[in-house]
């Protein structure tokens, strides 16, 4: 058998293999995984959209004015180090160590601002209120941070404080698998529920 026939045969096998694998792995696998996602977890597979269609319940949002000041009628999210804040294209933490003077100073500033805004002692401000998550996109806050904000939000909206507290408590998400992580509250979903309650 000549070397040109052997080369042609080898090239032919390689091309057929590439076409078959492209169809099986590039098209077939993608369709199967997409189908399973749509069948078993359609909400998550479609981006977990918020009820108002503005954003995803899996990505945090800022509730601030154009100057970056907290809107007092809304529950506030934890800080974000992702780009200009909750920028999905710039996901990431600050990478500052726990003893970095800049991080320590910014935590102190945030703690003082939250204490003043919510009328509590600085020692009562939870850690998640002053530190960003590893991704900078965390949509959740601790139950303690949410409850700390109840009096301010209720006063700003002219609502009964117990009514707002009940809404917060109805939005508590349990630990994953019953034992992983901490109880938490999705801030965007809580604020949407608050807007709907008033509307």
MDTraj code that builds the backbone (N, CA, C; nanometers):
import mdtraj as md
import numpy as np

residues = "UNK UNK UNK UNK UNK UNK UNK UNK UNK UNK UNK UNK UNK UNK UNK UNK UNK UNK UNK UNK UNK UNK UNK UNK UNK UNK UNK UNK UNK UNK UNK UNK UNK UNK UNK UNK UNK UNK UNK UNK UNK UNK UNK UNK UNK UNK UNK UNK UNK UNK UNK UNK UNK UNK UNK UNK UNK UNK UNK UNK UNK UNK UNK UNK UNK UNK UNK UNK UNK UNK UNK UNK UNK UNK UNK UNK UNK UNK UNK UNK UNK UNK UNK UNK UNK UNK UNK UNK UNK UNK UNK UNK UNK UNK UNK UNK UNK UNK UNK UNK UNK UNK UNK UNK UNK UNK UNK UNK UNK UNK UNK UNK UNK UNK UNK UNK UNK UNK UNK UNK UNK UNK UNK UNK UNK UNK UNK UNK UNK UNK UNK UNK UNK UNK UNK UNK UNK UNK UNK UNK UNK UNK UNK UNK UNK UNK UNK UNK UNK UNK UNK UNK UNK UNK UNK UNK UNK UNK UNK UNK UNK UNK UNK UNK UNK UNK UNK UNK UNK UNK UNK UNK UNK UNK UNK UNK UNK UNK UNK UNK UNK UNK UNK UNK UNK UNK UNK UNK UNK UNK UNK UNK UNK UNK UNK UNK UNK UNK UNK".split()
xyz = np.array([
    [0.0862, -0.1186, 0.0000],
    [0.0000, 0.0000, 0.0000],
    [0.0900, 0.1238, 0.0000],
    [0.0605, 0.2198, -0.0837],
    [0.1454, 0.3378, -0.0941],
    [0.1241, 0.4315, 0.0235],
    [0.2254, 0.5124, 0.0473],
    [0.2176, 0.6057, 0.1605],
    [0.1107, 0.7120, 0.1380],
    [0.0817, 0.7472, 0.0123],
    [-0.0222, 0.8477, -0.0144],
    [-0.1602, 0.7937, 0.0194],
    [-0.1834, 0.6629, -0.0069],
    [-0.3118, 0.6018, 0.0289],
    [-0.3249, 0.5918, 0.1802],
    [-0.2157, 0.5605, 0.2486],
    [-0.2173, 0.5510, 0.3946],
    [-0.2460, 0.6877, 0.4557],
    [-0.1851, 0.7899, 0.4034],
    [-0.2080, 0.9258, 0.4525],
    [-0.3523, 0.9680, 0.4277],
    [-0.4039, 0.9396, 0.3088],
    [-0.5420, 0.9759, 0.2759],
    [-0.6399, 0.9028, 0.3675],
    [-0.6100, 0.7751, 0.3934],
    [-0.6980, 0.6979, 0.4817],
    [-0.6935, 0.7528, 0.6243],
    [-0.5760, 0.7878, 0.6740],
    [-0.5596, 0.8428, 0.8091],
    [-0.6333, 0.9759, 0.8214],
    [-0.6197, 1.0601, 0.7199],
    [-0.6887, 1.1890, 0.7205],
    [-0.8402, 1.1674, 0.7178],
    [-0.8849, 1.0737, 0.6379],
    [-1.0286, 1.0444, 0.6306],
    [-1.0843, 0.9972, 0.7640],
    [-1.0101, 0.9088, 0.8332],
    [-1.0528, 0.8604, 0.9657],
    [-1.0568, 0.9768, 1.0645],
    [-0.9553, 1.0621, 1.0592],
    [-0.9490, 1.1761, 1.1518],
    [-1.0662, 1.2717, 1.1297],
    [-1.0982, 1.2988, 1.0044],
    [-1.2089, 1.3910, 0.9731],
    [-1.3417, 1.3311, 1.0177],
    [-1.3651, 1.2030, 0.9892],
    [-1.4896, 1.1381, 1.0310],
    [-1.5017, 1.1362, 1.1840],
    [-1.3907, 1.1078, 1.2511],
    [-1.3914, 1.1060, 1.3977],
    [-1.4245, 1.2446, 1.4522],
    [-1.3645, 1.3470, 1.3934],
    [-1.3918, 1.4844, 1.4387],
    [-1.5394, 1.5200, 1.4187],
    [-1.5960, 1.4830, 1.3044],
    [-1.7367, 1.5128, 1.2773],
    [-1.8298, 1.4392, 1.3741],
    [-1.8015, 1.3113, 1.3985],
    [-1.8843, 1.2330, 1.4919],
    [-1.8744, 1.2907, 1.6327],
    [-1.7541, 1.3184, 1.6791],
    [-1.7368, 1.3725, 1.8148],
    [-1.7967, 1.5122, 1.8280],
    [-1.7888, 1.5911, 1.7205],
    [-1.8514, 1.7242, 1.7232],
    [-2.0023, 1.7116, 1.7388],
    [-2.0620, 1.6201, 1.6650],
    [-2.2069, 1.5993, 1.6762],
    [-2.2461, 1.5441, 1.8131],
    [-2.1707, 1.4442, 1.8602],
    [-2.2052, 1.3803, 1.9876],
    [-2.1795, 1.4728, 2.1056],
    [-2.0584, 1.5300, 2.1109],
    [-2.0222, 1.6114, 2.2281],
    [-2.0611, 1.7586, 2.2140],
    [-2.0492, 1.8129, 2.0946],
    [-2.0797, 1.9542, 2.0759],
    [-2.2273, 1.9838, 2.0644],
    [-2.3025, 1.8951, 2.0007],
    [-2.4450, 1.9182, 1.9811],
    [-2.5285, 1.8307, 2.0746],
    [-2.5064, 1.6998, 2.0665],
    [-2.5872, 1.6066, 2.1462],
    [-2.5765, 1.6308, 2.2958],
    [-2.4541, 1.6395, 2.3475],
    [-2.4345, 1.6605, 2.4911],
    [-2.4984, 1.7911, 2.5364],
    [-2.4797, 1.8969, 2.4575],
    [-2.5372, 2.0275, 2.4911],
    [-2.6897, 2.0209, 2.4981],
    [-2.7500, 1.9531, 2.4014],
    [-2.8958, 1.9412, 2.4012],
    [-2.9458, 1.8589, 2.5202],
    [-2.8749, 1.7516, 2.5541],
    [-2.9152, 1.6677, 2.6676],
    [-2.9055, 1.7453, 2.7983],
    [-2.7938, 1.8133, 2.8210],
    [-2.7757, 1.8891, 2.9456],
    [-2.8764, 2.0038, 2.9546],
    [-2.8987, 2.0741, 2.8443],
    [-2.9981, 2.1821, 2.8434],
    [-3.1371, 2.1268, 2.8724],
    [-3.1705, 2.0146, 2.8111],
    [-3.3014, 1.9522, 2.8346],
    [-3.3204, 1.9100, 2.9786],
    [-3.2170, 1.8492, 3.0379],
    [-3.2249, 1.8079, 3.1791],
    [-3.2428, 1.9306, 3.2680],
    [-3.1670, 2.0377, 3.2374],
    [-3.1789, 2.1610, 3.3156],
    [-3.3186, 2.2194, 3.3078],
    [-3.3740, 2.2239, 3.1875],
    [-3.5083, 2.2791, 3.1696],
    [-3.6150, 2.1922, 3.2346],
    [-3.5933, 2.0613, 3.2355],
    [-3.6901, 1.9690, 3.2927],
    [-3.6868, 1.9687, 3.4454],
    [-3.5672, 1.9610, 3.5021],
    [-3.5542, 1.9464, 3.6472],
    [-3.5435, 2.0790, 3.7234],
    [-3.4744, 2.1778, 3.6656],
    [-3.4519, 2.3054, 3.7345],
    [-3.4744, 2.4232, 3.6396],
    [-3.5958, 2.4406, 3.5884],
    [-3.6178, 2.5456, 3.4881],
    [-3.5892, 2.6866, 3.5399],
    [-3.6227, 2.7150, 3.6653],
    [-3.6004, 2.8494, 3.7200],
    [-3.4514, 2.8823, 3.7203],
    [-3.3695, 2.7896, 3.7707],
    [-3.2258, 2.8114, 3.7764],
    [-3.1635, 2.8110, 3.6366],
    [-3.2094, 2.7199, 3.5501],
    [-3.1534, 2.7096, 3.4149],
    [-3.1778, 2.8364, 3.3335],
    [-3.2826, 2.9089, 3.3649],
    [-3.3145, 3.0316, 3.2921],
    [-3.2629, 3.1573, 3.3612],
    [-3.1717, 3.1419, 3.4568],
    [-3.1070, 3.2571, 3.5190],
    [-3.1689, 3.3047, 3.6477],
    [-3.2643, 3.2333, 3.7034],
    [-3.3297, 3.2707, 3.8291],
    [-3.3762, 3.4163, 3.8284],
    [-3.4602, 3.4543, 3.7307],
    [-3.5023, 3.5943, 3.7197],
    [-3.5886, 3.6383, 3.8382],
    [-3.5717, 3.7636, 3.8761],
    [-3.6546, 3.8215, 3.9816],
    [-3.7960, 3.8426, 3.9288],
    [-3.8909, 3.8554, 4.0192],
    [-4.0321, 3.8691, 3.9823],
    [-4.0570, 3.9911, 3.8930],
    [-3.9788, 4.0976, 3.9114],
    [-3.9996, 4.2172, 3.8293],
    [-3.9241, 4.2109, 3.6971],
    [-3.8498, 4.1001, 3.6759],
    [-3.7757, 4.0832, 3.5516],
    [-3.6492, 4.1648, 3.5415],
    [-3.6115, 4.2324, 3.6494],
    [-3.4916, 4.3173, 3.6472],
    [-3.3824, 4.2520, 3.7308],
    [-3.3084, 4.1644, 3.6693],
    [-3.1975, 4.1015, 3.7385],
    [-3.2271, 3.9577, 3.7781],
    [-3.1296, 3.8995, 3.8444],
    [-3.1361, 3.7599, 3.8874],
    [-3.1329, 3.7529, 4.0390],
    [-3.2049, 3.6550, 4.0937],
    [-3.2031, 3.6383, 4.2390],
    [-3.0716, 3.5784, 4.2861],
    [-2.9845, 3.5405, 4.1935],
    [-2.8556, 3.4814, 4.2292],
    [-2.7423, 3.5834, 4.2323],
    [-2.7695, 3.7066, 4.1897],
    [-2.6668, 3.8111, 4.1879],
    [-2.7165, 3.9284, 4.2700],
    [-2.6338, 3.9719, 4.3641],
    [-2.6710, 4.0821, 4.4513],
    [-2.6918, 4.2120, 4.3739],
    [-2.7581, 4.3053, 4.4384],
    [-2.7836, 4.4360, 4.3784],
    [-2.7608, 4.5441, 4.4827],
    [-2.7278, 4.6631, 4.4354],
    [-2.7144, 4.7779, 4.5241],
    [-2.8479, 4.8497, 4.5333],
    [-2.8782, 4.8979, 4.6500],
    [-2.9988, 4.9781, 4.6710],
    [-2.9537, 5.1155, 4.7189],
    [-2.8929, 5.1878, 4.6243],
    [-2.8339, 5.3186, 4.6538],
    [-2.8791, 5.4199, 4.5497],
    [-2.8583, 5.5480, 4.5817],
    [-2.8909, 5.6536, 4.4860],
    [-2.7732, 5.6752, 4.3908],
    [-2.7826, 5.7759, 4.3059],
    [-2.6786, 5.8033, 4.2060],
    [-2.5444, 5.8374, 4.2697],
    [-2.5465, 5.8868, 4.3928],
    [-2.4222, 5.9224, 4.4620],
    [-2.3666, 5.8063, 4.5442],
    [-2.4337, 5.6914, 4.5390],
    [-2.3867, 5.5758, 4.6139],
    [-2.4341, 5.5713, 4.7582],
    [-2.5250, 5.6625, 4.7934],
    [-2.5785, 5.6640, 4.9301],
    [-2.6933, 5.5643, 4.9419],
    [-2.6983, 5.4954, 5.0540],
    [-2.8016, 5.3943, 5.0768],
    [-2.9403, 5.4571, 5.0737],
    [-3.0331, 5.3922, 5.0016],
    [-3.1732, 5.4354, 5.0010],
    [-3.2359, 5.3828, 5.1302],
    [-3.2754, 5.4705, 5.2211],
    [-3.3191, 5.4267, 5.3545],
    [-3.4460, 5.3438, 5.3570],
    [-3.5270, 5.3492, 5.2521],
    [-3.6517, 5.2730, 5.2498],
    [-3.6303, 5.1279, 5.2061],
    [-3.5059, 5.0930, 5.1741],
    [-3.4737, 4.9563, 5.1305],
    [-3.3748, 4.8898, 5.2256],
    [-3.3856, 4.7574, 5.2342],
    [-3.2841, 4.6800, 5.3044],
    [-3.1574, 4.6859, 5.2203],
    [-3.0445, 4.6997, 5.2863],
    [-2.9178, 4.7131, 5.2159],
    [-2.8464, 4.5783, 5.2048],
    [-2.7794, 4.5593, 5.0928],
    [-2.7020, 4.4384, 5.0667],
    [-2.5659, 4.4500, 5.1353],
    [-2.4935, 4.3400, 5.1351],
    [-2.3571, 4.3480, 5.1873],
    [-2.2690, 4.4164, 5.0839],
    [-2.1543, 4.4693, 5.1240],
    [-2.0672, 4.5386, 5.0289],
    [-2.0217, 4.4451, 4.9171],
    [-1.9852, 4.5031, 4.8043],
    [-1.9366, 4.4246, 4.6912],
    [-1.8039, 4.4803, 4.6430],
    [-1.7090, 4.3901, 4.6187],
    [-1.5795, 4.4302, 4.5635],
    [-1.5709, 4.3964, 4.4150],
    [-1.6836, 4.3622, 4.3529],
    [-1.6859, 4.3240, 4.2120],
    [-1.7050, 4.4467, 4.1245],
    [-1.5979, 4.4941, 4.0648],
    [-1.6044, 4.6125, 3.9786],
    [-1.6580, 4.7321, 4.0544],
    [-1.7605, 4.7964, 3.9979],
    [-1.8242, 4.9106, 4.0646],
    [-1.9329, 4.8646, 4.1605],
    [-1.9382, 4.7359, 4.1876],
    [-2.0383, 4.6803, 4.2781],
    [-2.1347, 4.5904, 4.2045],
    [-2.1329, 4.4641, 4.2388],
    [-2.2208, 4.3624, 4.1809],
    [-2.2095, 4.3551, 4.0294],
    [-2.0875, 4.3734, 3.9782],
    [-2.0607, 4.3637, 3.8354],
    [-2.0234, 4.2187, 3.8043],
    [-2.1154, 4.1458, 3.7377],
    [-2.0930, 4.0049, 3.7088],
    [-1.9696, 3.9792, 3.6241],
    [-1.9270, 4.0770, 3.5450],
    [-1.8090, 4.0603, 3.4612],
    [-1.6803, 4.0790, 3.5407],
    [-1.6894, 4.1313, 3.6617],
    [-1.5710, 4.1561, 3.7451],
    [-1.5815, 4.0849, 3.8783],
    [-1.6405, 3.9684, 3.8793],
    [-1.6610, 3.8950, 4.0034],
    [-1.5297, 3.8721, 4.0755],
    [-1.5297, 3.8958, 4.2047],
    [-1.4105, 3.8705, 4.2850],
    [-1.4117, 3.9532, 4.4116],
    [-1.3334, 3.9084, 4.5075],
    [-1.3191, 3.9803, 4.6336],
    [-1.2099, 4.0855, 4.6214],
    [-1.1778, 4.1485, 4.7325],
    [-1.0776, 4.2544, 4.7314],
    [-0.9360, 4.1993, 4.7352],
    [-0.9193, 4.0737, 4.7793],
    [-0.7887, 4.0104, 4.7951],
    [-0.7017, 4.0793, 4.8995],
    [-0.7619, 4.1567, 4.9874],
    [-0.6872, 4.2193, 5.0960],
    [-0.6888, 4.1269, 5.2165],
    [-0.5730, 4.1133, 5.2803],
    [-0.5621, 4.0285, 5.3984],
    [-0.6335, 4.0903, 5.5172],
    [-0.6645, 4.0114, 5.6201],
    [-0.7426, 4.0611, 5.7335],
    [-0.6737, 4.1713, 5.8139],
    [-0.5432, 4.1865, 5.7986],
    [-0.4723, 4.2909, 5.8721],
    [-0.4306, 4.4068, 5.7827],
    [-0.4758, 4.4059, 5.6585],
    [-0.4432, 4.5132, 5.5664],
    [-0.5043, 4.6433, 5.6181],
    [-0.4247, 4.7495, 5.6313],
    [-0.4763, 4.8758, 5.6860],
    [-0.5928, 4.9350, 5.6064],
    [-0.5907, 4.9196, 5.4731],
    [-0.7009, 4.9722, 5.3912],
    [-0.8304, 4.8975, 5.4198],
    [-0.8220, 4.7643, 5.4327],
    [-0.9411, 4.6845, 5.4624],
    [-0.9941, 4.7167, 5.6015],
    [-0.9040, 4.7249, 5.6985],
    [-0.9453, 4.7559, 5.8360],
    [-1.0132, 4.8927, 5.8407],
    [-0.9569, 4.9913, 5.7684],
    [-1.0156, 5.1258, 5.7665],
    [-1.1528, 5.1251, 5.7002],
    [-1.1664, 5.0543, 5.5868],
    [-1.2963, 5.0537, 5.5179],
    [-1.4023, 4.9818, 5.6006],
    [-1.3626, 4.8769, 5.6719],
    [-1.4579, 4.8082, 5.7596],
    [-1.5030, 4.9007, 5.8714],
    [-1.4085, 4.9752, 5.9283],
    [-1.4428, 5.0709, 6.0339],
    [-1.5385, 5.1787, 5.9848],
    [-1.5125, 5.2293, 5.8631],
    [-1.6001, 5.3316, 5.8050],
    [-1.7402, 5.2766, 5.7794],
    [-1.7461, 5.1556, 5.7239],
    [-1.8771, 5.0949, 5.6973],
    [-1.9531, 5.0700, 5.8267],
    [-1.8829, 5.0209, 5.9268],
    [-1.9481, 4.9911, 6.0553],
    [-2.0051, 5.1192, 6.1166],
    [-1.9274, 5.2273, 6.1121],
    [-1.9740, 5.3545, 6.1683],
    [-2.0942, 5.4083, 6.0900],
    [-2.0894, 5.3974, 5.9565],
    [-2.2004, 5.4469, 5.8735],
    [-2.3281, 5.3671, 5.8997],
    [-2.3170, 5.2361, 5.9104],
    [-2.4352, 5.1523, 5.9358],
    [-2.4908, 5.1795, 6.0745],
    [-2.4026, 5.1923, 6.1731],
    [-2.4475, 5.2201, 6.3096],
    [-2.5232, 5.3519, 6.3150],
    [-2.4720, 5.4533, 6.2448],
    [-2.5387, 5.5837, 6.2437],
    [-2.6720, 5.5768, 6.1679],
    [-2.6738, 5.5091, 6.0544],
    [-2.7947, 5.5006, 5.9716],
    [-2.9059, 5.4231, 6.0415],
    [-2.8678, 5.3155, 6.1127],
    [-2.9694, 5.2298, 6.1737],
    [-2.9847, 5.2513, 6.3243],
    [-2.9114, 5.3472, 6.3795],
    [-2.9278, 5.3807, 6.5204],
    [-2.8920, 5.2686, 6.6164],
    [-2.7822, 5.1987, 6.5884],
    [-2.7367, 5.0898, 6.6754],
    [-2.5915, 5.1147, 6.7140],
    [-2.5451, 5.0395, 6.8130],
    [-2.4045, 5.0481, 6.8518],
    [-2.3191, 4.9803, 6.7459],
    [-2.1986, 5.0305, 6.7234],
    [-2.1098, 4.9710, 6.6237],
    [-2.0845, 4.8237, 6.6522],
    [-2.0810, 4.7866, 6.7787],
    [-2.0561, 4.6472, 6.8158],
    [-2.1699, 4.5551, 6.7719],
    [-2.2877, 4.6112, 6.7457],
    [-2.4035, 4.5300, 6.7054],
    [-2.4141, 4.5091, 6.5546],
    [-2.3234, 4.5687, 6.4783],
    [-2.3274, 4.5549, 6.3316],
    [-2.2642, 4.4207, 6.2945],
    [-2.3383, 4.3323, 6.2282],
    [-2.2856, 4.1998, 6.1925],
    [-2.1716, 4.2073, 6.0905],
    [-2.0893, 4.1055, 6.0882],
    [-1.9724, 4.1020, 6.0001],
    [-2.0104, 4.1109, 5.8523],
    [-2.1210, 4.0455, 5.8124],
    [-2.1564, 4.0474, 5.6700],
    [-2.2022, 4.1857, 5.6243],
    [-2.2341, 4.2738, 5.7157],
    [-2.2750, 4.4091, 5.6782],
    [-2.1564, 4.4945, 5.6356],
    [-2.0354, 4.4548, 5.6766],
    [-1.9174, 4.5376, 5.6508],
    [-1.8114, 4.4691, 5.5660],
    [-1.8317, 4.3423, 5.5321],
    [-1.7337, 4.2694, 5.4513],
    [-1.7995, 4.2137, 5.3254],
    [-1.7247, 4.2166, 5.2162],
    [-1.7751, 4.1624, 5.0896],
    [-1.7561, 4.0114, 5.0869],
    [-1.8380, 3.9445, 5.0084],
    [-1.8205, 3.8003, 4.9914],
    [-1.7039, 3.7737, 4.8969],
    [-1.6639, 3.6476, 4.8866],
    [-1.5525, 3.6109, 4.7987],
    [-1.5789, 3.6441, 4.6532],
    [-1.7038, 3.6312, 4.6087],
    [-1.7369, 3.6603, 4.4683],
    [-1.7711, 3.8070, 4.4473],
    [-1.8117, 3.8745, 4.5540],
    [-1.8589, 4.0121, 4.5408],
    [-1.9989, 4.0210, 4.4843],
    [-2.0637, 3.9052, 4.4645],
    [-2.1958, 3.9016, 4.4013],
    [-2.3021, 3.8408, 4.4909],
    [-2.2707, 3.8128, 4.6157],
    [-2.3623, 3.7427, 4.7058],
    [-2.4924, 3.8217, 4.7224],
    [-2.6075, 3.7591, 4.6909],
    [-2.7354, 3.8290, 4.7021],
    [-2.7962, 3.8215, 4.8422],
    [-2.7305, 3.7539, 4.9337],
    [-2.7882, 3.7294, 5.0662],
    [-2.7221, 3.8112, 5.1756],
    [-2.7992, 3.8343, 5.2812],
    [-2.7457, 3.8895, 5.4055],
    [-2.7904, 3.7979, 5.5191],
    [-2.7253, 3.8139, 5.6327],
    [-2.7618, 3.7336, 5.7487],
    [-2.8957, 3.7805, 5.8048],
    [-2.9595, 3.6934, 5.8788],
    [-3.0859, 3.7290, 5.9440],
    [-3.0615, 3.8448, 6.0410],
    [-2.9481, 3.8412, 6.1103],
    [-2.9161, 3.9476, 6.2069],
    [-2.9072, 4.0836, 6.1378],
    [-2.8444, 4.0877, 6.0203],
    [-2.8320, 4.2151, 5.9490],
    [-2.9680, 4.2630, 5.8996],
    [-3.0519, 4.1721, 5.8534],
    [-3.1857, 4.2109, 5.8082],
    [-3.2683, 4.2663, 5.9250],
    [-3.2663, 4.1958, 6.0374],
    [-3.3452, 4.2400, 6.1539],
    [-3.2953, 4.3741, 6.2076],
    [-3.1643, 4.3991, 6.1966],
    [-3.1082, 4.5264, 6.2412],
    [-3.1666, 4.6429, 6.1604],
    [-3.2023, 4.6179, 6.0342],
    [-3.2519, 4.7228, 5.9450],
    [-3.4033, 4.7450, 5.9527],
    [-3.4741, 4.6548, 6.0207],
    [-3.6208, 4.6614, 6.0248],
    [-3.6732, 4.7960, 6.0739],
    [-3.6264, 4.8500, 6.1879],
    [-3.6835, 4.9771, 6.2357],
    [-3.6686, 5.0920, 6.1358],
    [-3.5531, 5.1012, 6.0706],
    [-3.5313, 5.2081, 5.9723],
    [-3.6249, 5.1934, 5.8527],
    [-3.6332, 5.0734, 5.7966],
    [-3.7172, 5.0514, 5.6788],
    [-3.8639, 5.0768, 5.7124],
    [-3.9075, 5.0281, 5.8274],
    [-4.0469, 5.0479, 5.8689],
    [-4.0773, 5.1970, 5.8844],
    [-3.9876, 5.2703, 5.9490],
    [-4.0088, 5.4138, 5.9696],
    [-4.0114, 5.4892, 5.8373],
    [-3.9193, 5.4565, 5.7461],
    [-3.9121, 5.5245, 5.6163],
    [-4.0358, 5.4990, 5.5315],
    [-4.0952, 5.3822, 5.5445],
    [-4.2115, 5.3463, 5.4638],
    [-4.3431, 5.3714, 5.5362],
    [-4.3361, 5.4138, 5.6625],
    [-4.4580, 5.4381, 5.7380],
    [-4.5344, 5.3102, 5.7678],
    [-4.4611, 5.2000, 5.7842],
    [-4.5238, 5.0710, 5.8123],
    [-4.5038, 5.0335, 5.9581],
    [-4.5876, 4.9445, 6.0064],
    [-4.5724, 4.8909, 6.1409],
    [-4.4456, 4.8060, 6.1449],
    [-4.3653, 4.8275, 6.2468],
    [-4.2379, 4.7561, 6.2577],
    [-4.2581, 4.6050, 6.2618],
    [-4.3619, 4.5592, 6.3313],
    [-4.3866, 4.4148, 6.3399],
    [-4.4241, 4.3574, 6.2038],
    [-4.4942, 4.4355, 6.1236],
    [-4.5313, 4.3920, 5.9888],
    [-4.4059, 4.3682, 5.9046],
    [-4.3095, 4.4595, 5.9136],
    [-4.1843, 4.4451, 5.8384],
    [-4.1033, 4.3286, 5.8940],
    [-4.1001, 4.3139, 6.0254],
    [-4.0277, 4.2025, 6.0882],
    [-4.0877, 4.0681, 6.0430],
    [-4.2207, 4.0609, 6.0373],
    [-4.2864, 3.9377, 5.9917],
    [-4.2493, 3.9059, 5.8468],
    [-4.2413, 4.0100, 5.7637],
    [-4.2029, 3.9901, 5.6249],
    [-4.0601, 3.9356, 5.6166],
    [-3.9703, 3.9938, 5.6952],
    [-3.8311, 3.9457, 5.6986],
    [-3.8276, 3.7995, 5.7405],
    [-3.8983, 3.7660, 5.8475],
    [-3.8945, 3.6290, 5.8985],
    [-3.9570, 3.5301, 5.8010],
    [-4.0512, 3.5755, 5.7186],
    [-4.1113, 3.4860, 5.6197],
    [-4.0173, 3.4602, 5.5022],
    [-3.9143, 3.5411, 5.4901],
    [-3.8196, 3.5301, 5.3785],
    [-3.6900, 3.4582, 5.4166],
    [-3.6807, 3.4060, 5.5366],
    [-3.5578, 3.3384, 5.5798],
    [-3.5413, 3.2084, 5.5026],
    [-3.4244, 3.1922, 5.4430],
    [-3.3898, 3.0687, 5.3729],
    [-3.3024, 2.9844, 5.4661],
    [-3.3376, 2.8589, 5.4809],
    [-3.2657, 2.7706, 5.5720],
    [-3.1278, 2.7322, 5.5217],
    [-3.0592, 2.6549, 5.6040],
    [-2.9265, 2.6056, 5.5673],
    [-2.9393, 2.5079, 5.4507],
    [-2.8413, 2.5059, 5.3634],
    [-2.8412, 2.4106, 5.2523],
    [-2.8313, 2.2690, 5.3074],
    [-2.9145, 2.1818, 5.2558],
    [-2.9225, 2.0420, 5.2999],
    [-2.9496, 2.0291, 5.4490],
    [-2.9964, 2.1367, 5.5106],
    [-3.0318, 2.1334, 5.6515],
    [-2.9177, 2.1562, 5.7482],
    [-2.7920, 2.1584, 5.6977],
    [-2.6802, 2.1747, 5.7909],
    [-2.5624, 2.2555, 5.7355],
    [-2.5641, 2.2897, 5.6081],
    [-2.4536, 2.3649, 5.5485],
    [-2.4825, 2.5141, 5.5478],
    [-2.3849, 2.5937, 5.5872],
    [-2.3992, 2.7383, 5.5854],
    [-2.4870, 2.7902, 5.6969],
    [-2.5345, 2.9103, 5.6782],
    [-2.6181, 2.9772, 5.7778],
    [-2.7523, 3.0150, 5.7159],
    [-2.8484, 3.0415, 5.8021],
    [-2.9755, 3.0952, 5.7525],
    [-2.9468, 3.2315, 5.6906],
    [-3.0224, 3.2652, 5.5854],
    [-2.9938, 3.3886, 5.5132],
    [-3.1206, 3.4427, 5.4493],
    [-3.1087, 3.5646, 5.3987],
    [-3.2221, 3.6317, 5.3338],
    [-3.1732, 3.6944, 5.2042],
    [-3.2475, 3.6714, 5.0960],
    [-3.2158, 3.7313, 4.9676],
    [-3.2685, 3.8751, 4.9699],
    [-3.1773, 3.9712, 4.9608],
    [-3.2132, 4.1124, 4.9771],
    [-3.3041, 4.1626, 4.8650],
    [-3.2718, 4.1293, 4.7404],
    [-3.3537, 4.1782, 4.6280],
    [-3.4956, 4.1243, 4.6381],
    [-3.5100, 3.9962, 4.6703],
    [-3.6434, 3.9382, 4.6836],
    [-3.7198, 4.0009, 4.8001],
    [-3.6498, 4.0288, 4.9099],
    [-3.7134, 4.0934, 5.0251],
    [-3.7614, 4.2334, 4.9889],
    [-3.6776, 4.3105, 4.9200],
    [-3.7170, 4.4461, 4.8815],
    [-3.8315, 4.4458, 4.7809],
    [-3.8328, 4.3486, 4.6895],
    [-3.9450, 4.3369, 4.5961],
    [-4.0739, 4.3056, 4.6705],
    [-4.0662, 4.2141, 4.7678],
    [-4.1845, 4.1798, 4.8461],
    [-4.2342, 4.3014, 4.9248],
    [-4.1413, 4.3817, 4.9715],
    [-4.1772, 4.5026, 5.0449],
    [-4.2492, 4.6009, 4.9536],
    [-4.1977, 4.6194, 4.8317],
    [-4.2620, 4.7089, 4.7336],
    [-4.4022, 4.6580, 4.6982],
    [-4.4151, 4.5257, 4.6797],
    [-4.5443, 4.4678, 4.6444],
    [-4.6453, 4.4845, 4.7585],
    [-4.5972, 4.4735, 4.8810],
    [-4.6848, 4.4879, 4.9977],
    [-4.7405, 4.6285, 5.0064],
    [-4.6574, 4.7250, 4.9693],
    [-4.7033, 4.8648, 4.9735],
    [-4.7944, 4.8983, 4.8559],
    [-4.7676, 4.8334, 4.7396],
    [-4.8419, 4.8639, 4.6172],
    [-4.9760, 4.8074, 4.6202],
])
top = md.Topology()
chain = top.add_chain()
for i, resn in enumerate(residues, 1):
    res = top.add_residue(resn, chain, resSeq=i)
    for name in ("N", "CA", "C"):
        top.add_atom(name, md.element.get_by_symbol(name[0]), res)
traj = md.Trajectory(xyz[None], top)
